[in-house]
Amino acid sequence: MYQNKITLTPQDILEKEFKIDTRGYRLKEVDQFLDVVIGDYEQFIALLKESDKEKEELLEQIMNLKQEIRNLKMSIEIAKSGDAKEVTNVDVMKRLSQLEKIVYGKDEEE
């Protein structure tokens, strides 16, 4: 996702060579600084990948919760219609309780 927007890779930074002038920079200082830049760059890329993974997991959870909401709404409609006399308020409360466990119980597990 971000690969098209990021110009340099840690390897590009590592392999970059500068021309040496008589009044040029100290190579050791430049190399040390580039090592820090490479480390930050690698950390940045790792954070982006982690964020993408977390986003995908959250989207999956959202889809599951939306499905649960749809199922619950259908159960409520069945209960309201009066056609299904077997569905009682107790059944609806049990289903609500199960949905609350799914929604709020996941935070406790993780």
Secondary structure, DSSP 4 states (H G I P E B T S, - for coil): --TTT----HHHHHH--PPP-TT---HHHHHHHHHHHHHHHHHHHHHHHHHHHHHHHHHHHHHHHHHHHHHHHHHHHHHHHSS-TT--HHHHHHHHHHHHHHHHHHHHH-
